[in-house]
Each structure stands twice: as structure tokens, then as C-alpha cells.
Amino acid sequence: MIQQLKDSGYINKEMEEFFKFNVVHGRYLCGNIIQEFLPKIKETEIQVDDNLAIFTVSDLHSTNNSILKLVNLSKQINFLIVPKYVFWISKVEALYKHISENYSTLPDYILYLDGLDTLILKDIYNPKKYLDFYNCKVLFNVENQYAGTGYEAPTAEYLHNFYNDDYQNFLNKNREKYGNDLPFGLNAGVFLGEKKYVLKLLKEAYNYMKRNPNKGFPYGCTDDQYVFR
């Protein structure tokens, strides 16, 4: 897609950086891309590796308004529709149950995308190469902060360890690896992983979410980003 946009004059140098990525995430960014490039996005065929399954989870209303439907590969995206979307446990629960029940028929790699603020801009081939590059079994999107998604903790002390011990440990590792204190954090709006490992991860996260929050974090926490971190 990026070459077609450049050839047709639809893209400038400032926006070209974003089109280096196969997937972009964020309402502001996706909104700008749609506003500027919607005609080309809708007419461009995007190809996906046969060994990759793409999922999103939402209720019927959000599914009908998903910007993923703008991309010309909607038949390759599995829209898992829930009767009522409950933040944020519905995503983990629906995806976990679907993969569990259809494990043998699914390909080896899973890509999850939030439906309202992610766009696929380029062909996605050989998902293994992304995981190999980062030497991991699952690769998450990143955001330039260490915030949650709005989860209201049951007590004032509930997230104490997360924001004190875990946060400081994260900053120390970030300083050692990158030489700065920028609080980049995991964002669960996009993740790619090996099917077996994704299923294991979702199962563990779902079990934490369903437990009694009186046991302390992460038990009973329904914020997927907190739990995955």
C-alpha cells in the first residue's frame, strides 16, 4: 500500500513513517490516516499469511463501526461478537474460548487487533520473523506511558505493588537496555504471538480476572494491560 500511496501522491514524508508499519494503533493516528487516505485504503488489496489468524472482539454495534472493515481484507478478520462488551474482560474471555474450542483448525500464529482504533496498512507475511527478531513468543504493541485503561481498583492499596515495585523494576530495565527513563509500557490493543503461547497467556490472564480481588493484585483485575504486564 505504501508504494501505491507514494506513487499517487497521497502520502508525504511526514506520514510515510507511519506506513512503515503493518499495523498502526491509536484513535488519533488512525483518524488522521483515514481522513487523508481513505480512498486508497479502501481500494488496496492487503494480503495476509496463510499461517496467521486475525481476531478482534466487540459487541454488534462496535463491530458494525469497526474501522477494520475499511480495509480490503475484512473476510480474513475474525470478528468475535459478544452480546455485551464488558471492559476489558470480554476481549480476553472471548478470544481465549474461541482459540480453545477451535485450536486444531487454527493456524500457528494469532494476531489480535482492537476494532475501533487499529488499521492494517501493509501485507503481513511470515509472522514468525517478527517474533524471532525480538526473540519472543508474543509481541505486544507499545505506548509512551505506563498507564492502565481506566480500571478502578477496589482499594487504594490494590495497585500499590504494581505502581511501586513493578514500575520501578521496569524503569531500571529500560534504563539498562535503552539508557533513558522513558516510561514506555505494554499496550494490549495489538499483539502477535504463537498460538500455543497466546492460549496459555490468555488462560492465565482470564483466571486472574475471574478471581476474588480481595486476594490482592492481580486477582480480580479486569484491566487486560495490567494483567498482561
NUNUKOL-635339 format. One record per atom (N, C-alpha, C): residue in three letters; atom name; x, y, z. Coordinates in steps of 0.1 Angstrom, whole numbers, plus 2048, in hexadecimal, padded with zeros to 3 digits. Example, Ala and Ser with C-alpha at 12.3 -4.5 7.8 and 13.67 -1.06 7.14 Angstrom:
residues 2
  residuo  atomo   c1   c2   c3
      Ala      N  884  7C7  84E
      Ala     CA  87B  7D3  84E
      Ala      C  884  7DF  84E
      Ser      N  880  7EA  847
      Ser     CA  889  7F5  847
      Ser      C  881  800  84F
END
This chain:
residues 229
  residuo  atomo   c1   c2   c3
      Met      N  808  7F4  800
      Met     CA  800  800  800
      Met      C  809  80D  800
      Ile      N  813  80D  808
      Ile     CA  81B  819  809
      Ile      C  821  81E  7FB
      Gln      N  825  814  7F3
      Gln     CA  82A  818  7E6
      Gln      C  820  81E  7DD
      Gln      N  814  818  7DE
      Gln     CA  808  81D  7D6
      Gln      C  805  82B  7DA
      Leu      N  805  82D  7E7
      Leu     CA  802  83B  7EC
      Leu      C  80C  845  7E8
      Lys      N  819  841  7E9
      Lys     CA  824  84A  7E5
      Lys      C  823  84D  7D6
      Asp      N  820  843  7CE
      Asp     CA  820  845  7BF
      Asp      C  814  84E  7BB
      Ser      N  809  84D  7C3
      Ser     CA  7FD  855  7C0
      Ser      C  7FD  863  7C6
      Gly      N  808  866  7CE
      Gly     CA  809  873  7D4
      Gly      C  800  874  7E1
      Tyr      N  7FB  869  7E6
      Tyr     CA  7F2  86A  7F2
      Tyr      C  7FA  86B  7FF
      Ile      N  807  869  7FE
      Ile     CA  80E  868  80B
      Ile      C  81B  872  80A
      Asn      N  81D  879  815
      Asn     CA  829  881  816
      Asn      C  833  87B  820
      Lys      N  83F  881  821
      Lys     CA  84A  87C  829
      Lys      C  846  87A  837
      Glu      N  83E  884  83C
      Glu     CA  83A  884  84A
      Glu      C  832  877  84E
      Met      N  829  874  845
      Met     CA  820  868  847
      Met      C  826  85B  843
      Glu      N  831  85C  83B
      Glu     CA  837  850  836
      Glu      C  83C  847  841
      Glu      N  841  84D  84C
      Glu     CA  846  845  858
      Glu      C  83B  83C  85D
      Phe      N  82F  840  85E
      Phe     CA  824  837  863
      Phe      C  822  82B  85A
      Phe      N  824  82D  84D
      Phe     CA  820  823  843
      Phe      C  82C  818  842
      Lys      N  836  81A  84A
      Lys     CA  840  80F  84B
      Lys      C  83B  804  853
      Phe      N  831  806  85B
      Phe     CA  82B  7FB  864
      Phe      C  820  7F4  85D
      Asn      N  81F  7E7  85F
      Asn     CA  814  7DF  85A
      Asn      C  807  7E3  861
      Val      N  808  7E6  86E
      Val     CA  7FC  7EA  876
      Val      C  7FF  7F6  87D
      Val      N  7F5  800  87E
      Val     CA  7F6  80B  886
      Val      C  7EB  80B  890
      His      N  7ED  811  89C
      His     CA  7E3  811  8A7
      His      C  7E2  81F  8AD
      Gly      N  7D6  823  8B0
      Gly     CA  7D4  830  8B6
      Gly      C  7C9  837  8AF
      Arg      N  7C0  83D  8B6
      Arg     CA  7B4  843  8B0
      Arg      C  7B8  850  8A8
      Tyr      N  7C1  858  8AE
      Tyr     CA  7C5  864  8A7
      Tyr      C  7CD  861  89B
      Leu      N  7D6  858  89B
      Leu     CA  7DE  854  890
      Leu      C  7D5  84E  885
      Cys      N  7CD  844  889
      Cys     CA  7C5  83D  87F
      Cys      C  7BB  847  879
      Gly      N  7B6  851  881
      Gly     CA  7AC  85B  87C
      Gly      C  7B3  863  871
      Asn      N  7BF  867  874
      Asn     CA  7C6  870  86A
      Asn      C  7C9  868  85D
      Ile      N  7CD  85B  85E
      Ile     CA  7D0  853  852
      Ile      C  7C3  851  84A
      Ile      N  7B8  84E  851
      Ile     CA  7AB  84C  84A
      Ile      C  7A7  859  843
      Gln      N  7A8  864  84A
      Gln     CA  7A4  871  844
      Gln      C  7AC  874  837
      Glu      N  7B9  871  837
      Glu     CA  7C2  874  82C
      Glu      C  7C2  86A  821
      Phe      N  7C1  85D  825
      Phe     CA  7C4  853  81B
      Phe      C  7B8  848  819
      Leu      N  7AC  84B  81E
      Leu     CA  7A1  842  81D
      Leu      C  79F  83C  80F
      Pro      N  79E  844  805
      Pro     CA  79C  83E  7F7
      Pro      C  7A6  833  7F4
      Lys      N  7B3  835  7F6
      Lys     CA  7BD  82C  7F3
      Lys      C  7BD  820  7FC
      Ile      N  7BA  822  809
      Ile     CA  7B9  817  812
      Ile      C  7AE  80D  80E
      Lys      N  7A3  813  80A
      Lys     CA  797  80A  807
      Lys      C  799  802  7FA
      Glu      N  7A1  807  7F1
      Glu     CA  7A3  801  7E4
      Glu      C  7AF  7F8  7E3
      Thr      N  7B8  7F8  7ED
      Thr     CA  7C4  7F1  7ED
      Thr      C  7C2  7E3  7F3
      Glu      N  7C6  7D9  7EC
      Glu     CA  7C5  7CB  7F1
      Glu      C  7D1  7C8  7FA
      Ile      N  7CE  7C3  806
      Ile     CA  7D9  7C0  80F
      Ile      C  7D9  7B1  811
      Gln      N  7E5  7AB  810
      Gln     CA  7E6  79C  811
      Gln      C  7EB  798  81F
      Val      N  7E6  78D  824
      Val     CA  7EA  788  832
      Val      C  7EF  77A  830
      Asp      N  7FA  777  838
      Asp     CA  800  769  838
      Asp      C  7F5  75F  83B
      Asp      N  7F6  754  834
      Asp     CA  7EC  749  837
      Asp      C  7EE  743  845
      Asn      N  7F9  745  84B
      Asn     CA  7FC  73F  858
      Asn      C  7F9  749  863
      Leu      N  7F1  753  860
      Leu     CA  7ED  75D  86A
      Leu      C  7DE  75F  86A
      Ala      N  7D9  75F  876
      Ala     CA  7CA  762  878
      Ala      C  7C9  770  880
      Ile      N  7C0  779  87A
      Ile     CA  7BF  786  880
      Ile      C  7B1  786  887
      Phe      N  7B1  78C  894
      Phe     CA  7A5  78D  89C
      Phe      C  7A3  79A  8A1
      Thr      N  796  79E  8A3
      Thr     CA  792  7A9  8AB
      Thr      C  785  7A5  8B3
      Val      N  783  7AB  8BE
      Val     CA  778  7A8  8C6
      Val      C  770  7B5  8C9
      Ser      N  762  7B4  8C7
      Ser     CA  75A  7C0  8CA
      Ser      C  74C  7BC  8CA
      Asp      N  743  7C5  8CF
      Asp     CA  735  7C2  8CE
      Asp      C  730  7C6  8BF
      Leu      N  723  7C3  8BC
      Leu     CA  71F  7C5  8AF
      Leu      C  720  7D3  8AA
      His      N  71C  7DD  8B3
      His     CA  71D  7EB  8AF
      His      C  72B  7EF  8AB
      Ser      N  735  7EB  8B3
      Ser     CA  743  7EF  8B1
      Ser      C  748  7E8  8A5
      Thr      N  744  7DB  8A3
      Thr     CA  748  7D4  897
      Thr      C  744  7DB  88A
      Asn      N  737  7DF  88A
      Asn     CA  733  7E7  87E
      Asn      C  73A  7F4  87B
      Asn      N  740  7F9  886
      Asn     CA  747  806  885
      Asn      C  756  804  885
      Ser      N  75B  7F8  884
      Ser     CA  769  7F5  885
      Ser      C  770  7FA  879
      Ile      N  77B  802  87B
      Ile     CA  783  807  870
      Ile      C  78A  7FC  868
      Leu      N  78B  7F0  86E
      Leu     CA  791  7E5  867
      Leu      C  789  7E1  85B
      Lys      N  77C  7E4  85B
      Lys     CA  774  7E1  84F
      Lys      C  777  7EA  844
      Leu      N  77F  7F5  846
      Leu     CA  783  7FE  83B
      Leu      C  78E  7F7  833
      Val      N  796  7EE  839
      Val     CA  7A1  7E8  832
      Val      C  79C  7DD  829
      Asn      N  7A2  7DC  81D
      Asn     CA  79D  7D2  814
      Asn      C  7A2  7C4  816
      Leu      N  79F  7BF  822
      Leu     CA  7A2  7B1  826
      Leu      C  799  7AD  831
      Ser      N  78D  7B3  832
      Ser     CA  784  7B0  83E
      Ser      C  780  7A2  83F
      Lys      N  781  79A  833
      Lys     CA  77D  78C  834
      Lys      C  788  784  83B
      Gln      N  794  789  83C
      Gln     CA  79E  782  843
      Gln      C  79F  786  852
      Ile      N  797  78F  856
      Ile     CA  797  793  864
      Ile      C  78B  78C  86B
      Asn      N  78E  785  876
      Asn     CA  784  77E  87E
      Asn      C  77E  788  888
      Phe      N  771  78C  886
      Phe     CA  76A  795  88F
      Phe      C  763  78D  899
      Leu      N  768  78C  8A5
      Leu     CA  762  785  8B0
      Leu      C  758  78E  8B7
      Ile      N  74B  78B  8B5
      Ile     CA  741  795  8BA
      Ile      C  73B  78F  8C7
      Val      N  73C  798  8D2
      Val     CA  736  794  8DF
      Val      C  729  79C  8E1
      Pro      N  71F  796  8E8
      Pro     CA  712  79D  8EA
      Pro      C  714  7AB  8F1
      Lys      N  71D  7AC  8FB
      Lys     CA  720  7B9  902
      Lys      C  72E  7B9  905
      Tyr      N  735  7C3  900
      Tyr     CA  744  7C4  902
      Tyr      C  746  7CA  910
      Val      N  74D  7C3  918
      Val     CA  751  7C7  926
      Val      C  760  7CA  926
      Phe      N  763  7D7  929
      Phe     CA  771  7DB  929
      Phe      C  778  7D3  935
      Trp      N  783  7CD  932
      Trp     CA  789  7CA  926
      Trp      C  78A  7BA  925
      Ile      N  782  7B5  92E
      Ile     CA  782  7A6  92F
      Ile      C  77C  79F  923
      Ser      N  773  7A5  91C
      Ser     CA  76C  79F  911
      Ser      C  776  79B  906
      Lys      N  780  7A4  904
      Lys     CA  78A  7A1  8FA
      Lys      C  792  795  8FD
      Val      N  797  794  909
      Val     CA  79F  788  90D
      Val      C  797  77C  90D
      Glu      N  78B  77D  913
      Glu     CA  782  771  914
      Glu      C  77E  76C  906
      Ala      N  779  774  8FD
      Ala     CA  775  770  8F0
      Ala      C  780  76A  8E8
      Leu      N  78B  770  8E8
      Leu     CA  797  76B  8E0
      Leu      C  79C  75E  8E6
      Tyr      N  79D  75D  8F3
      Tyr     CA  7A1  751  8FA
      Tyr      C  798  745  8F6
      Lys      N  78B  747  8F8
      Lys     CA  782  73D  8F5
      Lys      C  782  739  8E6
      His      N  783  742  8DD
      His     CA  783  73F  8CF
      His      C  78F  737  8CB
      Ile      N  79A  73B  8D0
      Ile     CA  7A7  734  8CC
      Ile      C  7A6  726  8D3
      Ser      N  7A1  725  8DF
      Ser     CA  7A0  718  8E5
      Ser      C  797  70E  8DE
      Glu      N  78C  713  8D9
      Glu     CA  782  70B  8D3
      Glu      C  785  708  8C4
      Asn      N  78E  710  8BE
      Asn     CA  792  70E  8B0
      Asn      C  7A0  70C  8AE
      Tyr      N  7A7  707  8B8
      Tyr     CA  7B6  707  8B8
      Tyr      C  7BC  6FF  8AC
      Ser      N  7B6  6F3  8AA
      Ser     CA  7BC  6EB  8A0
      Ser      C  7BA  6F0  891
      Thr      N  7B0  6F9  88F
      Thr     CA  7AE  6FE  882
      Thr      C  7B4  70C  87F
      Leu      N  7BA  712  88A
      Leu     CA  7C0  71F  888
      Leu      C  7CE  71E  884
      Pro      N  7D3  728  87D
      Pro     CA  7E1  728  879
      Pro      C  7EB  72A  885
      Asp      N  7F8  72A  882
      Asp     CA  801  72A  88D
      Asp      C  803  738  894
      Tyr      N  7FE  742  88E
      Tyr     CA  801  750  893
      Tyr      C  7F4  758  894
      Ile      N  7F3  75F  89F
      Ile     CA  7E7  767  8A2
      Ile      C  7EA  776  8A3
      Leu      N  7E2  77E  89C
      Leu     CA  7E4  78D  89D
      Leu      C  7D7  792  8A2
      Tyr      N  7D7  799  8AD
      Tyr     CA  7CB  7A0  8B3
      Tyr      C  7CC  7AF  8B0
      Leu      N  7C1  7B5  8AC
      Leu     CA  7C0  7C3  8AA
      Leu      C  7B3  7C9  8B0
      Asp      N  7B5  7D4  8B8
      Asp     CA  7A9  7DB  8BC
      Asp      C  7A1  7E0  8B0
      Gly      N  794  7DF  8B0
      Gly     CA  78D  7E2  8A3
      Gly      C  78A  7F1  8A0
      Leu      N  78B  7FA  8AA
      Leu     CA  787  808  8A8
      Leu      C  793  811  8A6
      Asp      N  79F  80C  8A8
      Asp     CA  7AB  815  8A7
      Asp      C  7B7  80F  8A2
      Thr      N  7B6  805  899
      Thr     CA  7C1  7FF  893
      Thr      C  7BE  7FE  884
      Leu      N  7C9  7FF  87C
      Leu     CA  7C8  7FD  86D
      Leu      C  7D3  7F5  868
      Ile      N  7D0  7EC  85F
      Ile     CA  7DB  7E4  858
      Ile      C  7DE  7EC  84B
      Leu      N  7EB  7EF  849
      Leu     CA  7EF  7F8  83E
      Leu      C  7F8  7F0  833
      Lys      N  7FD  7E5  837
      Lys     CA  806  7DE  82E
      Lys      C  803  7CF  82F
      Asp      N  808  7C7  825
      Asp     CA  807  7B9  825
      Asp      C  80E  7B3  831
      Ile      N  809  7A9  837
      Ile     CA  80F  7A2  842
      Ile      C  813  794  83F
      Tyr      N  820  792  83C
      Tyr     CA  825  785  839
      Tyr      C  830  781  844
      Asn      N  831  774  845
      Asn     CA  83B  76E  84E
      Asn      C  83B  774  85C
      Pro      N  830  772  864
      Pro     CA  82F  777  871
      Pro      C  83A  773  87A
      Lys      N  840  767  877
      Lys     CA  84B  762  880
      Lys      C  857  76C  880
      Lys      N  859  773  875
      Lys     CA  865  77B  874
      Lys      C  865  787  87E
      Tyr      N  858  78C  881
      Tyr     CA  857  796  88B
      Tyr      C  85A  791  899
      Leu      N  855  785  89C
      Leu     CA  858  780  8A9
      Leu      C  867  77C  8AB
      Asp      N  86D  776  8A0
      Asp     CA  87B  773  8A0
      Asp      C  884  77F  8A2
      Phe      N  880  78A  89C
      Phe     CA  888  796  89C
      Phe      C  889  79B  8AB
      Tyr      N  87E  79A  8B2
      Tyr     CA  87D  79F  8C0
      Tyr      C  880  793  8CA
      Asn      N  882  787  8C4
      Asn     CA  885  77B  8CD
      Asn      C  87A  779  8D7
      Cys      N  86E  778  8D3
      Cys     CA  862  777  8DC
      Cys      C  858  76E  8D6
      Lys      N  84E  76A  8DE
      Lys     CA  843  761  8D9
      Lys      C  837  76A  8D7
      Val      N  836  775  8DD
      Val     CA  82B  77E  8DB
      Val      C  830  78C  8DB
      Leu      N  82B  795  8D2
      Leu     CA  830  7A2  8D0
      Leu      C  825  7AC  8D2
      Phe      N  826  7B5  8DC
      Phe     CA  81B  7BF  8DE
      Phe      C  81E  7CC  8D8
      Asn      N  813  7D4  8D6
      Asn     CA  814  7E2  8D2
      Asn      C  81A  7E9  8DE
      Val      N  81F  7F5  8DB
      Val     CA  825  7FE  8E6
      Val      C  81F  80B  8E6
      Glu      N  81E  811  8F2
      Glu     CA  819  81F  8F3
      Glu      C  823  827  8FB
      Asn      N  823  834  8F9
      Asn     CA  82E  83C  900
      Asn      C  82A  840  90E
      Gln      N  824  837  915
      Gln     CA  822  83A  923
      Gln      C  820  82C  92A
      Tyr      N  81E  82C  937
      Tyr     CA  81D  820  93F
      Tyr      C  80F  820  945
      Ala      N  805  825  93E
      Ala     CA  7F8  826  944
      Ala      C  7EF  81A  942
      Gly      N  7E4  819  949
      Gly     CA  7DA  80F  946
      Gly      C  7CF  814  93D
      Thr      N  7C4  80D  93C
      Thr     CA  7BA  811  932
      Thr      C  7AD  816  93A
      Gly      N  7AF  819  946
      Gly     CA  7A4  81F  94D
      Gly      C  79E  817  958
      Tyr      N  7A5  80C  95B
      Tyr     CA  7A0  802  965
      Tyr      C  79F  809  973
      Glu      N  794  808  97A
      Glu     CA  793  80D  987
      Glu      C  796  802  992
      Ala      N  7A1  804  998
      Ala     CA  7A5  7FA  9A2
      Ala      C  79C  7FA  9AE
      Pro      N  799  7EE  9B4
      Pro     CA  790  7EC  9BF
      Pro      C  794  7F4  9CC
      Thr      N  7A1  7F5  9CE
      Thr     CA  7A6  7FC  9D9
      Thr      C  7B2  805  9D5
      Ala      N  7B5  80E  9DE
      Ala     CA  7C0  818  9DB
      Ala      C  7CE  810  9DA
      Glu      N  7CF  805  9E1
      Glu     CA  7DC  7FE  9E1
      Glu      C  7DD  7F4  9D6
      Tyr      N  7D2  7F1  9CF
      Tyr     CA  7D1  7E6  9C6
      Tyr      C  7DD  7E6  9BC
      Leu      N  7DF  7F1  9B6
      Leu     CA  7EA  7F2  9AB
      Leu      C  7F7  7F7  9B1
      His      N  7F9  7F7  9BE
      His     CA  805  7FC  9C4
      His      C  811  7F5  9BF
      Asn      N  811  7E8  9BF
      Asn     CA  81D  7E1  9BA
      Asn      C  820  7E3  9AB
      Phe      N  815  7E4  9A4
      Phe     CA  817  7E6  995
      Phe      C  81E  7F3  992
      Tyr      N  819  7FE  999
      Tyr     CA  81E  80B  996
      Tyr      C  82B  80F  99D
      Asn      N  82E  807  9A7
      Asn     CA  83A  80A  9AE
      Asn      C  845  800  9AB
      Asp      N  844  7F3  9AF
      Asp     CA  84E  7E9  9AC
      Asp      C  84F  7E6  99D
      Asp      N  844  7E3  996
      Asp     CA  845  7DF  988
      Asp      C  849  7EB  980
      Tyr      N  844  7F6  982
      Tyr     CA  847  802  97A
      Tyr      C  856  806  97B
      Gln      N  85B  805  988
      Gln     CA  869  808  989
      Gln      C  872  7FE  983
      Asn      N  86E  7F1  984
      Asn     CA  876  7E7  97D
      Asn      C  876  7E9  96E
      Phe      N  86A  7ED  969
      Phe     CA  869  7F0  95B
      Phe      C  873  7FB  956
      Leu      N  873  806  95E
      Leu     CA  87B  811  95B
      Leu      C  88A  80D  95B
      Asn      N  88E  805  965
      Asn     CA  89B  800  966
      Asn      C  8A0  7F8  95A
      Lys      N  897  7EF  955
      Lys     CA  89A  7E7  94A
      Lys      C  89A  7F0  93D
      Asn      N  891  7FA  93C
      Asn     CA  891  803  931
      Asn      C  89E  80B  930
      Arg      N  8A2  80F  93C
      Arg     CA  8AF  817  93D
      Arg      C  8BB  80F  938
      Glu      N  8BB  802  93C
      Glu     CA  8C6  7FA  939
      Glu      C  8C7  7F7  92A
      Lys      N  8BB  7F5  924
      Lys     CA  8BA  7F1  916
      Lys      C  8BB  7FD  90D
      Tyr      N  8B4  808  910
      Tyr     CA  8B3  813  907
      Tyr      C  8BA  820  90B
      Gly      N  8BE  820  918
      Gly     CA  8C5  82C  91D
      Gly      C  8BD  838  920
      Asn      N  8B0  836  922
      Asn     CA  8A7  841  926
      Asn      C  89C  83D  930
      Asp      N  895  846  935
      Asp     CA  88A  843  93E
      Asp      C  87C  845  938
      Leu      N  87B  844  92B
      Leu     CA  86E  846  925
      Leu      C  865  83A  929
      Pro      N  859  83D  92E
      Pro     CA  851  832  933
      Pro      C  848  82C  928
      Phe      N  84E  826  91E
      Phe     CA  847  81F  914
      Phe      C  841  812  91B
      Gly      N  834  80F  917
      Gly     CA  82E  803  91D
      Gly      C  826  7FB  913
      Leu      N  824  7EF  917
      Leu     CA  81C  7E5  90F
      Leu      C  80E  7EB  90D
      Asn      N  809  7EA  900
      Asn     CA  7FB  7EE  8FD
      Asn      C  7F5  7E1  8F6
      Ala      N  7EA  7DD  8FC
      Ala     CA  7E3  7D1  8F7
      Ala      C  7DA  7D2  8EB
      Gly      N  7DB  7DE  8E5
      Gly     CA  7D2  7E0  8D9
      Gly      C  7D6  7D9  8CD
      Val      N  7E3  7D5  8CC
      Val     CA  7E8  7CD  8C1
      Val      C  7F2  7C3  8C7
      Phe      N  7F1  7B6  8C4
      Phe     CA  7FB  7AD  8C7
      Phe      C  7FB  7A1  8BE
      Leu      N  807  79C  8BB
      Leu     CA  80A  791  8B2
      Leu      C  812  786  8BA
      Gly      N  80D  779  8B8
      Gly     CA  815  76F  8BF
      Gly      C  812  761  8B9
      Glu      N  81B  758  8BE
      Glu     CA  819  74A  8BB
      Glu      C  80C  745  8C1
      Lys      N  804  73D  8BA
      Lys     CA  7F7  739  8BE
      Lys      C  7F7  732  8CC
      Lys      N  800  729  8CE
      Lys     CA  801  722  8DA
      Lys      C  804  72B  8E6
      Tyr      N  80D  734  8E4
      Tyr     CA  811  73E  8EF
      Tyr      C  806  748  8F1
      Val      N  7FF  74D  8E7
      Val     CA  7F4  756  8E8
      Val      C  7E9  750  8F1
      Leu      N  7E6  743  8EE
      Leu     CA  7DC  73C  8F5
      Leu      C  7DF  73B  904
      Lys      N  7EC  737  906
      Lys     CA  7F0  736  914
      Lys      C  7F0  744  91B
      Leu      N  7F4  74E  915
      Leu     CA  7F3  75C  91A
      Leu      C  7E5  760  91D
      Leu      N  7DC  75E  914
      Leu     CA  7CE  762  916
      Leu      C  7C8  75A  921
      Lys      N  7CB  74D  922
      Lys     CA  7C5  745  92D
      Lys      C  7C9  74A  93A
      Glu      N  7D6  74D  93C
      Glu     CA  7DB  752  948
      Glu      C  7D5  760  94C
      Ala      N  7D4  769  942
      Ala     CA  7CE  776  944
      Ala      C  7C0  775  948
      Tyr      N  7B8  76C  941
      Tyr     CA  7AA  76B  943
      Tyr      C  7A8  765  952
      Asn      N  7B0  75C  956
      Asn     CA  7AF  756  963
      Asn      C  7B1  761  96E
      Tyr      N  7BB  76A  96C
      Tyr     CA  7BD  775  975
      Tyr      C  7B1  77E  975
      Met      N  7AC  781  96A
      Met     CA  7A0  78A  969
      Met      C  794  785  970
      Lys      N  792  778  970
      Lys     CA  786  772  976
      Lys      C  787  770  985
      Arg      N  793  772  98B
      Arg     CA  795  76F  999
      Arg      C  791  77B  9A2
      Asn      N  791  779  9AF
      Asn     CA  78C  783  9B9
      Asn      C  797  78E  9BA
      Pro      N  793  79A  9B8
      Pro     CA  79D  7A5  9B9
      Pro      C  7A2  7A8  9C7
      Asn      N  79B  7A2  9D1
      Asn     CA  79F  7A4  9DF
      Asn      C  7AC  79D  9E2
      Lys      N  7B0  794  9D9
      Lys     CA  7BD  78D  9DA
      Lys      C  7C8  796  9D6
      Gly      N  7C5  7A2  9D0
      Gly     CA  7D0  7AB  9CC
      Gly      C  7D3  7A9  9BD
      Phe      N  7DA  7B4  9B8
      Phe     CA  7DE  7B4  9AA
      Phe      C  7E7  7A8  9A7
      Pro      N  7E5  7A1  99B
      Pro     CA  7DC  7A4  990
      Pro      C  7CE  79D  991
      Tyr      N  7CB  796  99C
      Tyr     CA  7BF  78F  99D
      Tyr      C  7B3  799  99C
      Gly      N  7A9  795  993
      Gly     CA  79D  79D  991
      Gly      C  79F  7A9  989
      Cys      N  7AB  7AC  984
      Cys     CA  7AD  7B8  97C
      Cys      C  7A8  7B5  96E
      Thr      N  7A0  7BD  969
      Thr     CA  79A  7BB  95B
      Thr      C  7A1  7C4  951
      Asp      N  7AB  7CC  955
      Asp     CA  7B2  7D4  94B
      Asp      C  7BD  7CB  944
      Asp      N  7BB  7C8  938
      Asp     CA  7C3  7BE  931
      Asp      C  7D2  7C3  930
      Gln      N  7D4  7D0  930
      Gln     CA  7E2  7D5  92F
      Gln      C  7EA  7D3  93C
      Tyr      N  7E3  7D6  947
      Tyr     CA  7E9  7D3  954
      Tyr      C  7ED  7C4  955
      Val      N  7E3  7BC  952
      Val     CA  7E5  7AD  954
      Val      C  7F0  7A8  94B
      Phe      N  7F0  7AC  93E
      Phe     CA  7FA  7A7  935
      Phe      C  808  7AC  939
      Arg      N  809  7B8  93E
      Arg     CA  816  7BD  942
      Arg      C  81B  7B5  94E
END
